[in-house]
Amino acid sequence: MTVPAVRITLVSRPGCHLCDDARSVIAKVAAELGVGWEERDIDQSADDLARYSEMVPVTFVDGVQHDFWRVSEDRLRSALRQPFHDP
């Protein structure tokens, strides 16, 4: 069994209701399209905290910032239908 390549990264914060919503959308779309995803706690990275503190949750596709605050299922699906590119 091969593990799908991680294409989505969610930068989140514990206790964040928007992060919970984003996580649900990402999990659903990733499962539908067979892509991997990961989650990073913004409070564990000084760089993330400095860059994205007011924007959580922040979503990246293939290492490129895709969305913040809200995740659109349709926009995420569309981005994931594009070939993988290395930023």
C-alpha positions in Angstrom: 0.0 0.0 0.0 1.4 3.4 -1.0 0.7 6.5 1.0 -0.6 9.4 -1.1 1.8 12.3 -1.6 1.1 15.2 0.8 -0.3 18.0 -1.4 -2.3 20.0 1.2 -1.0 21.6 4.4 -3.3 23.1 7.0 -1.7 25.6 9.4 -4.0 25.7 12.4 -4.3 26.6 16.1 -5.9 24.5 18.8 -9.3 25.6 19.8 -10.0 27.4 16.5 -13.5 26.8 15.2 -12.5 27.9 11.7 -9.6 25.4 11.8 -12.1 22.7 12.7 -14.2 23.7 9.7 -11.2 23.8 7.4 -10.0 20.4 8.7 -13.4 18.8 7.8 -13.4 20.3 4.3 -9.8 19.3 3.6 -10.3 15.7 5.0 -13.3 15.3 2.8 -11.8 16.6 -0.5 -8.4 14.8 0.1 -10.2 11.5 0.6 -12.3 12.0 -2.5 -9.3 12.8 -4.6 -6.9 10.4 -3.0 -4.3 13.0 -2.0 -2.4 13.3 1.3 -2.6 16.2 3.7 -0.9 17.3 6.9 -1.6 19.8 9.7 0.9 22.1 11.4 0.2 23.9 14.7 1.0 27.5 14.1 2.1 27.9 17.8 4.9 25.4 17.2 6.7 27.5 14.6 8.0 31.1 15.1 8.1 31.5 11.3 4.4 30.4 10.9 3.4 32.5 13.9 5.1 35.7 12.5 3.6 35.2 9.0 0.2 33.8 9.5 -1.0 34.6 13.0 -4.0 36.7 12.0 -4.9 34.4 9.1 -5.4 30.9 10.6 -6.4 28.6 9.3 -4.1 28.8 6.3 -4.2 26.2 3.6 -1.4 25.4 1.2 -1.6 23.3 -1.9 1.8 22.0 -3.1 3.5 24.4 -0.8 1.8 27.5 -2.2 -0.6 29.5 0.0 -4.1 28.7 -1.3 -6.7 30.0 1.2 -7.0 31.5 4.7 -9.9 31.7 7.2 -12.2 29.6 5.1 -11.6 26.7 2.7 -13.9 26.4 -0.3 -14.4 22.8 -1.4 -14.8 23.8 -5.0 -11.6 25.9 -5.1 -9.7 23.2 -3.3 -10.8 20.5 -5.7 -9.9 22.7 -8.7 -6.4 23.4 -7.3 -5.9 19.7 -6.7 -6.9 18.8 -10.2 -3.9 20.7 -11.5 -0.7 18.6 -11.8 1.6 18.5 -8.8 4.2 21.2 -9.0 7.2 21.8 -6.7 7.2 25.5 -5.6 
